[in-house]
Amino acid sequence: ADVVVLAGTPADFRLDYGMHISRKATYIAAGRDARVLHKNRWPQVAAAGDAGAFLVGLATELGDGDRYQPWRAQLQARDAARDQQIAADAAAPCDTGVNPLAFCRALDEAIAPDAVLIADGGDFVGTAAYILRPRAPLSWLDPGVFGTLGVGAGFAIGAKAQRPEREHWLIFGDGAFGWSMAELDTLVRHKLPVIAVIGNDGCWAQIARDQIDILKDDVATGLLRSDYHKVCEALGGKGILITQEDQCGPALRQAKAFASEGFPVVVNVHIGKTDFRKGSISV
């Protein structure tokens, strides 16, 4: 490319701190935080402001959208092929537990149109990010590019307190949930009916993927499929356990019903292992 635009995202490790952008290219950075625009790689053009407004203005200025139609059609075809592959992967059985892709598809169908999604985890959240669709701007919060685990419950408490009328789903990996378990007590005491979903594979899977391949050892990556749903019940909330795929729909509907009655809920989903994210990066 002779021009590269980074809109609303920094030149971080995902782009080798900007080294993936050719030195011959014109690099344009657009975003709200002017400090971030110049981090790691200095742009020729720094557009400080709303990245979406910048892209709309750029498209309006360029005009002649018809000439890009073949390219858009190519991208749409690739997206459709990817969706078909995800659907095929979701239909594949796991040796134990629920296929995580199948569960995430069921979850996406259950989530309300005004829902706020909070994600806190590694491998399971990485899978969910391919499938769960944020319902609106400012309705997805996650640990950020460096995977700062433990932010989920705090984000959920703040988000639910700010927008109490909206449905809030907190998507946890079982490893990440260990950082936030005590906050179930906070949710109960302050009557914040957040629905927490835990993709429980008894493993630090994001770390294990690389560690086992590279070091041939799974040391310190194994966890237990603990009864996290019972912890929520003990603190005054509601707990639901899912171990089979046909339980997903009814269980998620029950979780929504409990939340509408004012209870925080933990849905503990025993998920199986897949190769869906094989080769993914962990830092």
C-alpha positions, 0 to 999 in steps of 0.5 A: 500500500502507498497510503496506510490509515490507522483509525482508532487503533495504535501502532502497537505489537499487532503491527510490530509497533508500526514496522509492518507499515512500509517506510515508502508509504504515507502513514496517517493516524486518526484518533481521539488521543493525540498522544497515542497518534505519535507512539512507536511510529511517527505518522506523516499526518496525525488527525486528532479527533473522532476516528469515525468522523475522520473516515466519513470525511475522508470518504466524502472527500474522495467520492466516486465510491463505485470504483471500489465496488469490486474490492468491497465485493471481494472483502464481503466474499471473504467475510461470508466464507469466514462466517461459513467456516465458523459455522462449520467449526461450531457444528463440530463436536468436542471430546468433552463439554460444549463447543465454545463456538456453538455456545458463543453463537447461542449467546449472540442470539440471546443478547438483547438489542441494547446489551452492553458486553464486557469481556475479560479473558484470553482464549475464550474471549478471543473466540467470543470476539469473532462471534459476539456482535456489539449492539451499538457504539460504546457497548463493548469493553475489554482488557485492551491490547495487552490483555489486562486481566481482572478489569471485567467485574470493575467495568461491569459494576461501573457500566451497570451503575451508569446504565441500569436499564440496559442488559449487561453481559460479562464474558469471562475465561475461567482463568480471568474469573479468578481475579474477579470472583470476590466482586460477585459479592459487590454485585449482590450487595449493590443489587446490580443484576449483571450476567457473568458467563464463564467459558470453563475449560479448566485451563489457561488456554491462551498460554497453553497453546504456545507453551505446549507447542514451544516448550512441550510442557503444560506446567502451571496452565492447568486449572479445575472446572470449579463450581463457580456458579455455586459461589454466586449462589452462596453470595446471594445471586443465581448460578447456572451450569451448562455441560451440554450444547442443548442446554445453552438456549434454555440456560441463557433464557433462564439467566435473563429471567433471573437478571430481570428479577434483580439477581446477579447471575453466573453461567458456568459453561464447561467448554471443550477444546478446539483448534479455532485459535491455533497459532494465536498470539499471547504476550 
